[in-house]
Each structure stands twice: as structure tokens, then as C-alpha cells.
């Protein structure tokens, strides 16, 4: 569809119809006239929103996650601390033996329970990986560079039939 843009020197009444459709019989794209100033403001708003969204979106690197097999091996060998950030009702369905239980909602007031020693890897696990990835982002902002999230989560752990225990057991 071809659109013609009026020159900015046009009088205000002709600027009001700056976008005109040239395809005969096609429905109008704009239901109301839009001034050049309004069009520029809308464009600036869209560009600002897109720029803000791009700046806020942090893409995690592949090195920020660890596969389920590797996480289990590191945890069971004592080479990493596994922190289960699911909520207590989810913990009740079973947890990995030896995992620290630190519900995501409690994280702000229990932050001191996360090891800060960069030599001690920390693995975050939730049900799938969505919350653990989000928690990783928040922890990275606070300087926790030794933390990774477990790809697959406890849902995949359970699906594989790997051992789980009741919390506190």
C-alpha cells in the first residue's frame, strides 16, 4: 500500500491528512486525521518504548545455565550448592536431597544465606527454569557472578525419576 506524506510546509488543515491511501476501494488505515506533530510524537513514543524495552531485556548467556545432569553431578559431589527457590507448597512435593530451600519470595530477607565465595558455585533450581533465571538476573545485579540456574528444573528432575525427599528429610 502506497502512502504519500505531505510536506511540512503545508498549512495545518492539509497536514491533518498527512497519510493518504492511494489504493482505490481499500479501507482507510486511519479513522481520524493525524497532524504531523501528533505523528512525530507517536513515532518518538514508539521509538522510546522500543529503546527502553531493548535496554531492559537482558539476555542470559549460555554459561549462565547448567544442564540438569551436570547440576545433579556437581551437587551430589559437593562441588556446588543447589538452592531450590520454589515455594514451600512446591517443596512439599519433594526436593533434591541436600538442596537448600530458599523460596524466591523470601530471597530479599534471606540473601545472606547465598554463599558469596566465588570459589563455591551456586546453582538455582525452580520448577522449570523461569524463576531461577529471573533470580539469577537479580543476583547478578548484586555481584553474584558465581551463580547459575539449572536448565529444566525440578519438573524435569521428577520426570526422570531421580531421587527426591520430603523437605527436612
PyMOL commands that place a pseudoatom at each C-alpha (Angstrom):
pseudoatom trace, name=CA, resn=UNK, resi=1, chain=A, elem=C, hetatm=0, pos=[0.000, 0.000, 0.000]
pseudoatom trace, name=CA, resn=UNK, resi=2, chain=A, elem=C, hetatm=0, pos=[1.415, 3.368, -1.044]
pseudoatom trace, name=CA, resn=UNK, resi=3, chain=A, elem=C, hetatm=0, pos=[1.214, 6.351, 1.291]
pseudoatom trace, name=CA, resn=UNK, resi=4, chain=A, elem=C, hetatm=0, pos=[2.010, 9.949, 0.475]
pseudoatom trace, name=CA, resn=UNK, resi=5, chain=A, elem=C, hetatm=0, pos=[3.444, 12.265, 3.093]
pseudoatom trace, name=CA, resn=UNK, resi=6, chain=A, elem=C, hetatm=0, pos=[2.587, 15.957, 2.786]
pseudoatom trace, name=CA, resn=UNK, resi=7, chain=A, elem=C, hetatm=0, pos=[5.440, 18.460, 3.003]
pseudoatom trace, name=CA, resn=UNK, resi=8, chain=A, elem=C, hetatm=0, pos=[5.905, 20.042, 6.450]
pseudoatom trace, name=CA, resn=UNK, resi=9, chain=A, elem=C, hetatm=0, pos=[5.268, 23.491, 4.972]
pseudoatom trace, name=CA, resn=UNK, resi=10, chain=A, elem=C, hetatm=0, pos=[1.624, 22.674, 4.206]
pseudoatom trace, name=CA, resn=UNK, resi=11, chain=A, elem=C, hetatm=0, pos=[-0.965, 24.656, 6.142]
pseudoatom trace, name=CA, resn=UNK, resi=12, chain=A, elem=C, hetatm=0, pos=[-2.346, 22.913, 9.282]
pseudoatom trace, name=CA, resn=UNK, resi=13, chain=A, elem=C, hetatm=0, pos=[-5.606, 21.887, 7.598]
pseudoatom trace, name=CA, resn=UNK, resi=14, chain=A, elem=C, hetatm=0, pos=[-3.753, 19.864, 4.915]
pseudoatom trace, name=CA, resn=UNK, resi=15, chain=A, elem=C, hetatm=0, pos=[-1.255, 18.479, 7.434]
pseudoatom trace, name=CA, resn=UNK, resi=16, chain=A, elem=C, hetatm=0, pos=[-4.193, 16.889, 9.214]
pseudoatom trace, name=CA, resn=UNK, resi=17, chain=A, elem=C, hetatm=0, pos=[-4.492, 14.390, 6.354]
pseudoatom trace, name=CA, resn=UNK, resi=18, chain=A, elem=C, hetatm=0, pos=[-0.760, 13.696, 6.013]
pseudoatom trace, name=CA, resn=UNK, resi=19, chain=A, elem=C, hetatm=0, pos=[-1.222, 9.990, 5.353]
pseudoatom trace, name=CA, resn=UNK, resi=20, chain=A, elem=C, hetatm=0, pos=[-3.486, 9.352, 2.414]
pseudoatom trace, name=CA, resn=UNK, resi=21, chain=A, elem=C, hetatm=0, pos=[-4.230, 5.991, 0.939]
pseudoatom trace, name=CA, resn=UNK, resi=22, chain=A, elem=C, hetatm=0, pos=[-3.768, 5.588, -2.795]
pseudoatom trace, name=CA, resn=UNK, resi=23, chain=A, elem=C, hetatm=0, pos=[-5.256, 2.101, -3.210]
pseudoatom trace, name=CA, resn=UNK, resi=24, chain=A, elem=C, hetatm=0, pos=[-8.781, 2.525, -4.586]
pseudoatom trace, name=CA, resn=UNK, resi=25, chain=A, elem=C, hetatm=0, pos=[-11.501, 0.732, -2.640]
pseudoatom trace, name=CA, resn=UNK, resi=26, chain=A, elem=C, hetatm=0, pos=[-9.208, -0.194, 0.259]
pseudoatom trace, name=CA, resn=UNK, resi=27, chain=A, elem=C, hetatm=0, pos=[-10.397, 0.688, 3.766]
pseudoatom trace, name=CA, resn=UNK, resi=28, chain=A, elem=C, hetatm=0, pos=[-8.890, 3.742, 5.414]
pseudoatom trace, name=CA, resn=UNK, resi=29, chain=A, elem=C, hetatm=0, pos=[-5.886, 3.000, 7.617]
pseudoatom trace, name=CA, resn=UNK, resi=30, chain=A, elem=C, hetatm=0, pos=[-6.550, 5.985, 9.844]
pseudoatom trace, name=CA, resn=UNK, resi=31, chain=A, elem=C, hetatm=0, pos=[-10.042, 6.632, 11.051]
pseudoatom trace, name=CA, resn=UNK, resi=32, chain=A, elem=C, hetatm=0, pos=[-9.255, 10.174, 12.156]
pseudoatom trace, name=CA, resn=UNK, resi=33, chain=A, elem=C, hetatm=0, pos=[-6.914, 12.791, 10.721]
pseudoatom trace, name=CA, resn=UNK, resi=34, chain=A, elem=C, hetatm=0, pos=[-3.499, 12.892, 12.387]
pseudoatom trace, name=CA, resn=UNK, resi=35, chain=A, elem=C, hetatm=0, pos=[-1.378, 16.036, 12.438]
pseudoatom trace, name=CA, resn=UNK, resi=36, chain=A, elem=C, hetatm=0, pos=[2.293, 15.926, 11.596]
pseudoatom trace, name=CA, resn=UNK, resi=37, chain=A, elem=C, hetatm=0, pos=[3.162, 16.914, 15.166]
pseudoatom trace, name=CA, resn=UNK, resi=38, chain=A, elem=C, hetatm=0, pos=[0.976, 14.111, 16.560]
pseudoatom trace, name=CA, resn=UNK, resi=39, chain=A, elem=C, hetatm=0, pos=[2.548, 11.612, 14.134]
pseudoatom trace, name=CA, resn=UNK, resi=40, chain=A, elem=C, hetatm=0, pos=[6.045, 12.686, 15.199]
pseudoatom trace, name=CA, resn=UNK, resi=41, chain=A, elem=C, hetatm=0, pos=[5.078, 12.409, 18.868]
pseudoatom trace, name=CA, resn=UNK, resi=42, chain=A, elem=C, hetatm=0, pos=[3.658, 8.913, 18.327]
pseudoatom trace, name=CA, resn=UNK, resi=43, chain=A, elem=C, hetatm=0, pos=[6.793, 7.855, 16.439]
pseudoatom trace, name=CA, resn=UNK, resi=44, chain=A, elem=C, hetatm=0, pos=[9.024, 9.254, 19.184]
pseudoatom trace, name=CA, resn=UNK, resi=45, chain=A, elem=C, hetatm=0, pos=[6.959, 7.396, 21.799]
pseudoatom trace, name=CA, resn=UNK, resi=46, chain=A, elem=C, hetatm=0, pos=[7.217, 4.126, 19.923]
pseudoatom trace, name=CA, resn=UNK, resi=47, chain=A, elem=C, hetatm=0, pos=[10.976, 4.545, 19.472]
pseudoatom trace, name=CA, resn=UNK, resi=48, chain=A, elem=C, hetatm=0, pos=[11.419, 5.422, 23.159]
pseudoatom trace, name=CA, resn=UNK, resi=49, chain=A, elem=C, hetatm=0, pos=[9.414, 2.367, 24.231]
pseudoatom trace, name=CA, resn=UNK, resi=50, chain=A, elem=C, hetatm=0, pos=[11.404, 0.111, 21.907]
pseudoatom trace, name=CA, resn=UNK, resi=51, chain=A, elem=C, hetatm=0, pos=[14.701, 1.524, 23.169]
pseudoatom trace, name=CA, resn=UNK, resi=52, chain=A, elem=C, hetatm=0, pos=[13.645, 1.091, 26.796]
pseudoatom trace, name=CA, resn=UNK, resi=53, chain=A, elem=C, hetatm=0, pos=[12.500, -2.476, 26.170]
pseudoatom trace, name=CA, resn=UNK, resi=54, chain=A, elem=C, hetatm=0, pos=[15.797, -3.323, 24.495]
pseudoatom trace, name=CA, resn=UNK, resi=55, chain=A, elem=C, hetatm=0, pos=[17.775, -1.810, 27.365]
pseudoatom trace, name=CA, resn=UNK, resi=56, chain=A, elem=C, hetatm=0, pos=[15.738, -3.654, 29.999]
pseudoatom trace, name=CA, resn=UNK, resi=57, chain=A, elem=C, hetatm=0, pos=[15.887, -7.032, 28.291]
pseudoatom trace, name=CA, resn=UNK, resi=58, chain=A, elem=C, hetatm=0, pos=[18.950, -8.859, 29.472]
pseudoatom trace, name=CA, resn=UNK, resi=59, chain=A, elem=C, hetatm=0, pos=[19.783, -11.949, 27.508]
pseudoatom trace, name=CA, resn=UNK, resi=60, chain=A, elem=C, hetatm=0, pos=[21.418, -14.589, 29.609]
pseudoatom trace, name=CA, resn=UNK, resi=61, chain=A, elem=C, hetatm=0, pos=[24.472, -16.242, 28.184]
pseudoatom trace, name=CA, resn=UNK, resi=62, chain=A, elem=C, hetatm=0, pos=[24.680, -19.992, 27.724]
pseudoatom trace, name=CA, resn=UNK, resi=63, chain=A, elem=C, hetatm=0, pos=[27.277, -20.062, 30.515]
pseudoatom trace, name=CA, resn=UNK, resi=64, chain=A, elem=C, hetatm=0, pos=[24.635, -18.732, 32.930]
pseudoatom trace, name=CA, resn=UNK, resi=65, chain=A, elem=C, hetatm=0, pos=[22.822, -22.062, 32.908]
pseudoatom trace, name=CA, resn=UNK, resi=66, chain=A, elem=C, hetatm=0, pos=[23.826, -25.609, 33.634]
pseudoatom trace, name=CA, resn=UNK, resi=67, chain=A, elem=C, hetatm=0, pos=[22.172, -28.787, 32.402]
pseudoatom trace, name=CA, resn=UNK, resi=68, chain=A, elem=C, hetatm=0, pos=[20.250, -30.989, 34.807]
pseudoatom trace, name=CA, resn=UNK, resi=69, chain=A, elem=C, hetatm=0, pos=[22.760, -33.859, 34.609]
pseudoatom trace, name=CA, resn=UNK, resi=70, chain=A, elem=C, hetatm=0, pos=[25.693, -31.566, 35.354]
pseudoatom trace, name=CA, resn=UNK, resi=71, chain=A, elem=C, hetatm=0, pos=[23.809, -29.838, 38.177]
pseudoatom trace, name=CA, resn=UNK, resi=72, chain=A, elem=C, hetatm=0, pos=[22.987, -33.157, 39.813]
pseudoatom trace, name=CA, resn=UNK, resi=73, chain=A, elem=C, hetatm=0, pos=[26.569, -34.393, 39.481]
pseudoatom trace, name=CA, resn=UNK, resi=74, chain=A, elem=C, hetatm=0, pos=[28.089, -31.167, 40.882]
pseudoatom trace, name=CA, resn=UNK, resi=75, chain=A, elem=C, hetatm=0, pos=[25.597, -31.061, 43.764]
pseudoatom trace, name=CA, resn=UNK, resi=76, chain=A, elem=C, hetatm=0, pos=[25.951, -34.721, 44.735]
pseudoatom trace, name=CA, resn=UNK, resi=77, chain=A, elem=C, hetatm=0, pos=[29.767, -34.490, 44.570]
pseudoatom trace, name=CA, resn=UNK, resi=78, chain=A, elem=C, hetatm=0, pos=[29.711, -31.433, 46.849]
pseudoatom trace, name=CA, resn=UNK, resi=79, chain=A, elem=C, hetatm=0, pos=[31.215, -29.155, 44.198]
pseudoatom trace, name=CA, resn=UNK, resi=80, chain=A, elem=C, hetatm=0, pos=[28.180, -26.828, 44.105]
pseudoatom trace, name=CA, resn=UNK, resi=81, chain=A, elem=C, hetatm=0, pos=[25.429, -25.595, 46.396]
pseudoatom trace, name=CA, resn=UNK, resi=82, chain=A, elem=C, hetatm=0, pos=[21.966, -26.369, 44.991]
pseudoatom trace, name=CA, resn=UNK, resi=83, chain=A, elem=C, hetatm=0, pos=[19.362, -23.817, 46.079]
pseudoatom trace, name=CA, resn=UNK, resi=84, chain=A, elem=C, hetatm=0, pos=[15.716, -24.695, 45.440]
pseudoatom trace, name=CA, resn=UNK, resi=85, chain=A, elem=C, hetatm=0, pos=[13.843, -21.398, 45.068]
pseudoatom trace, name=CA, resn=UNK, resi=86, chain=A, elem=C, hetatm=0, pos=[10.377, -22.925, 44.651]
pseudoatom trace, name=CA, resn=UNK, resi=87, chain=A, elem=C, hetatm=0, pos=[7.697, -22.034, 47.174]
pseudoatom trace, name=CA, resn=UNK, resi=88, chain=A, elem=C, hetatm=0, pos=[7.015, -24.209, 50.273]
pseudoatom trace, name=CA, resn=UNK, resi=89, chain=A, elem=C, hetatm=0, pos=[3.925, -25.854, 48.749]
pseudoatom trace, name=CA, resn=UNK, resi=90, chain=A, elem=C, hetatm=0, pos=[6.112, -26.925, 45.814]
pseudoatom trace, name=CA, resn=UNK, resi=91, chain=A, elem=C, hetatm=0, pos=[8.856, -28.145, 48.164]
pseudoatom trace, name=CA, resn=UNK, resi=92, chain=A, elem=C, hetatm=0, pos=[6.246, -30.396, 49.791]
pseudoatom trace, name=CA, resn=UNK, resi=93, chain=A, elem=C, hetatm=0, pos=[6.098, -32.436, 46.561]
pseudoatom trace, name=CA, resn=UNK, resi=94, chain=A, elem=C, hetatm=0, pos=[9.757, -33.366, 47.023]
pseudoatom trace, name=CA, resn=UNK, resi=95, chain=A, elem=C, hetatm=0, pos=[13.208, -31.801, 46.797]
pseudoatom trace, name=CA, resn=UNK, resi=96, chain=A, elem=C, hetatm=0, pos=[16.676, -32.941, 45.810]
pseudoatom trace, name=CA, resn=UNK, resi=97, chain=A, elem=C, hetatm=0, pos=[18.433, -34.393, 48.851]
pseudoatom trace, name=CA, resn=UNK, resi=98, chain=A, elem=C, hetatm=0, pos=[20.761, -31.831, 50.386]
pseudoatom trace, name=CA, resn=UNK, resi=99, chain=A, elem=C, hetatm=0, pos=[19.347, -28.862, 48.488]
pseudoatom trace, name=CA, resn=UNK, resi=100, chain=A, elem=C, hetatm=0, pos=[18.955, -25.605, 50.392]
pseudoatom trace, name=CA, resn=UNK, resi=101, chain=A, elem=C, hetatm=0, pos=[15.366, -24.414, 50.386]
pseudoatom trace, name=CA, resn=UNK, resi=102, chain=A, elem=C, hetatm=0, pos=[15.121, -20.684, 49.803]
pseudoatom trace, name=CA, resn=UNK, resi=103, chain=A, elem=C, hetatm=0, pos=[11.744, -19.665, 48.363]
pseudoatom trace, name=CA, resn=UNK, resi=104, chain=A, elem=C, hetatm=0, pos=[12.008, -16.867, 45.820]
pseudoatom trace, name=CA, resn=UNK, resi=105, chain=A, elem=C, hetatm=0, pos=[9.565, -14.682, 47.770]
pseudoatom trace, name=CA, resn=UNK, resi=106, chain=A, elem=C, hetatm=0, pos=[11.823, -14.880, 50.827]
pseudoatom trace, name=CA, resn=UNK, resi=107, chain=A, elem=C, hetatm=0, pos=[15.016, -14.132, 48.933]
pseudoatom trace, name=CA, resn=UNK, resi=108, chain=A, elem=C, hetatm=0, pos=[15.269, -10.388, 49.752]
pseudoatom trace, name=CA, resn=UNK, resi=109, chain=A, elem=C, hetatm=0, pos=[15.324, -11.020, 53.504]
pseudoatom trace, name=CA, resn=UNK, resi=110, chain=A, elem=C, hetatm=0, pos=[17.399, -14.235, 53.284]
pseudoatom trace, name=CA, resn=UNK, resi=111, chain=A, elem=C, hetatm=0, pos=[20.017, -13.058, 50.796]
pseudoatom trace, name=CA, resn=UNK, resi=112, chain=A, elem=C, hetatm=0, pos=[22.789, -13.687, 53.333]
pseudoatom trace, name=CA, resn=UNK, resi=113, chain=A, elem=C, hetatm=0, pos=[22.112, -17.443, 53.016]
pseudoatom trace, name=CA, resn=UNK, resi=114, chain=A, elem=C, hetatm=0, pos=[23.505, -17.488, 49.483]
pseudoatom trace, name=CA, resn=UNK, resi=115, chain=A, elem=C, hetatm=0, pos=[27.240, -18.194, 49.545]
pseudoatom trace, name=CA, resn=UNK, resi=116, chain=A, elem=C, hetatm=0, pos=[29.276, -15.206, 48.393]
pseudoatom trace, name=CA, resn=UNK, resi=117, chain=A, elem=C, hetatm=0, pos=[32.568, -17.055, 47.871]
pseudoatom trace, name=CA, resn=UNK, resi=118, chain=A, elem=C, hetatm=0, pos=[33.224, -17.108, 44.103]
pseudoatom trace, name=CA, resn=UNK, resi=119, chain=A, elem=C, hetatm=0, pos=[35.041, -20.428, 44.576]
pseudoatom trace, name=CA, resn=UNK, resi=120, chain=A, elem=C, hetatm=0, pos=[31.751, -22.008, 45.746]
pseudoatom trace, name=CA, resn=UNK, resi=121, chain=A, elem=C, hetatm=0, pos=[29.440, -22.394, 42.718]
pseudoatom trace, name=CA, resn=UNK, resi=122, chain=A, elem=C, hetatm=0, pos=[25.746, -21.861, 43.406]
pseudoatom trace, name=CA, resn=UNK, resi=123, chain=A, elem=C, hetatm=0, pos=[23.043, -23.500, 41.290]
pseudoatom trace, name=CA, resn=UNK, resi=124, chain=A, elem=C, hetatm=0, pos=[19.489, -22.136, 41.409]
pseudoatom trace, name=CA, resn=UNK, resi=125, chain=A, elem=C, hetatm=0, pos=[16.661, -24.527, 40.640]
pseudoatom trace, name=CA, resn=UNK, resi=126, chain=A, elem=C, hetatm=0, pos=[12.923, -23.919, 40.437]
pseudoatom trace, name=CA, resn=UNK, resi=127, chain=A, elem=C, hetatm=0, pos=[10.161, -25.934, 38.777]
pseudoatom trace, name=CA, resn=UNK, resi=128, chain=A, elem=C, hetatm=0, pos=[11.102, -25.269, 35.146]
pseudoatom trace, name=CA, resn=UNK, resi=129, chain=A, elem=C, hetatm=0, pos=[13.805, -22.583, 34.991]
pseudoatom trace, name=CA, resn=UNK, resi=130, chain=A, elem=C, hetatm=0, pos=[11.841, -19.384, 34.591]
pseudoatom trace, name=CA, resn=UNK, resi=131, chain=A, elem=C, hetatm=0, pos=[12.049, -18.179, 38.205]
pseudoatom trace, name=CA, resn=UNK, resi=132, chain=A, elem=C, hetatm=0, pos=[15.627, -19.355, 38.638]
pseudoatom trace, name=CA, resn=UNK, resi=133, chain=A, elem=C, hetatm=0, pos=[16.694, -17.456, 35.502]
pseudoatom trace, name=CA, resn=UNK, resi=134, chain=A, elem=C, hetatm=0, pos=[14.930, -14.315, 36.765]
pseudoatom trace, name=CA, resn=UNK, resi=135, chain=A, elem=C, hetatm=0, pos=[16.511, -14.730, 40.203]
pseudoatom trace, name=CA, resn=UNK, resi=136, chain=A, elem=C, hetatm=0, pos=[19.907, -15.137, 38.555]
pseudoatom trace, name=CA, resn=UNK, resi=137, chain=A, elem=C, hetatm=0, pos=[19.482, -11.768, 36.837]
pseudoatom trace, name=CA, resn=UNK, resi=138, chain=A, elem=C, hetatm=0, pos=[18.666, -10.112, 40.165]
pseudoatom trace, name=CA, resn=UNK, resi=139, chain=A, elem=C, hetatm=0, pos=[21.618, -11.746, 41.891]
pseudoatom trace, name=CA, resn=UNK, resi=140, chain=A, elem=C, hetatm=0, pos=[23.992, -10.739, 39.091]
pseudoatom trace, name=CA, resn=UNK, resi=141, chain=A, elem=C, hetatm=0, pos=[22.964, -7.118, 39.674]
pseudoatom trace, name=CA, resn=UNK, resi=142, chain=A, elem=C, hetatm=0, pos=[24.138, -7.591, 43.266]
pseudoatom trace, name=CA, resn=UNK, resi=143, chain=A, elem=C, hetatm=0, pos=[27.518, -9.019, 42.240]
pseudoatom trace, name=CA, resn=UNK, resi=144, chain=A, elem=C, hetatm=0, pos=[26.873, -12.752, 42.443]
pseudoatom trace, name=CA, resn=UNK, resi=145, chain=A, elem=C, hetatm=0, pos=[28.930, -13.817, 39.431]
pseudoatom trace, name=CA, resn=UNK, resi=146, chain=A, elem=C, hetatm=0, pos=[29.335, -17.436, 40.586]
pseudoatom trace, name=CA, resn=UNK, resi=147, chain=A, elem=C, hetatm=0, pos=[25.617, -18.273, 40.415]
pseudoatom trace, name=CA, resn=UNK, resi=148, chain=A, elem=C, hetatm=0, pos=[23.974, -20.207, 37.558]
pseudoatom trace, name=CA, resn=UNK, resi=149, chain=A, elem=C, hetatm=0, pos=[20.488, -21.576, 37.008]
pseudoatom trace, name=CA, resn=UNK, resi=150, chain=A, elem=C, hetatm=0, pos=[19.546, -25.185, 36.288]
pseudoatom trace, name=CA, resn=UNK, resi=151, chain=A, elem=C, hetatm=0, pos=[18.016, -25.722, 32.877]
pseudoatom trace, name=CA, resn=UNK, resi=152, chain=A, elem=C, hetatm=0, pos=[14.971, -27.988, 33.146]
pseudoatom trace, name=CA, resn=UNK, resi=153, chain=A, elem=C, hetatm=0, pos=[14.236, -27.570, 36.835]
pseudoatom trace, name=CA, resn=UNK, resi=154, chain=A, elem=C, hetatm=0, pos=[12.604, -29.897, 39.329]
pseudoatom trace, name=CA, resn=UNK, resi=155, chain=A, elem=C, hetatm=0, pos=[9.786, -30.784, 36.935]
pseudoatom trace, name=CA, resn=UNK, resi=156, chain=A, elem=C, hetatm=0, pos=[12.340, -32.456, 34.670]
pseudoatom trace, name=CA, resn=UNK, resi=157, chain=A, elem=C, hetatm=0, pos=[14.154, -33.923, 37.685]
pseudoatom trace, name=CA, resn=UNK, resi=158, chain=A, elem=C, hetatm=0, pos=[10.917, -35.610, 38.781]
pseudoatom trace, name=CA, resn=UNK, resi=159, chain=A, elem=C, hetatm=0, pos=[10.021, -36.678, 35.229]
pseudoatom trace, name=CA, resn=UNK, resi=160, chain=A, elem=C, hetatm=0, pos=[13.322, -38.534, 35.030]
pseudoatom trace, name=CA, resn=UNK, resi=161, chain=A, elem=C, hetatm=0, pos=[12.512, -40.356, 38.245]
pseudoatom trace, name=CA, resn=UNK, resi=162, chain=A, elem=C, hetatm=0, pos=[15.569, -39.029, 40.047]
pseudoatom trace, name=CA, resn=UNK, resi=163, chain=A, elem=C, hetatm=0, pos=[15.543, -39.315, 43.856]
pseudoatom trace, name=CA, resn=UNK, resi=164, chain=A, elem=C, hetatm=0, pos=[13.580, -36.738, 45.801]
pseudoatom trace, name=CA, resn=UNK, resi=165, chain=A, elem=C, hetatm=0, pos=[12.991, -36.370, 49.523]
pseudoatom trace, name=CA, resn=UNK, resi=166, chain=A, elem=C, hetatm=0, pos=[10.470, -34.562, 51.662]
pseudoatom trace, name=CA, resn=UNK, resi=167, chain=A, elem=C, hetatm=0, pos=[11.741, -31.200, 52.958]
pseudoatom trace, name=CA, resn=UNK, resi=168, chain=A, elem=C, hetatm=0, pos=[13.713, -31.579, 56.175]
pseudoatom trace, name=CA, resn=UNK, resi=169, chain=A, elem=C, hetatm=0, pos=[14.174, -35.293, 55.423]
for i in range(1, 169): cmd.bond("trace and resi %d" % i, "trace and resi %d" % (i + 1))
show_as sticks, trace
zoom trace
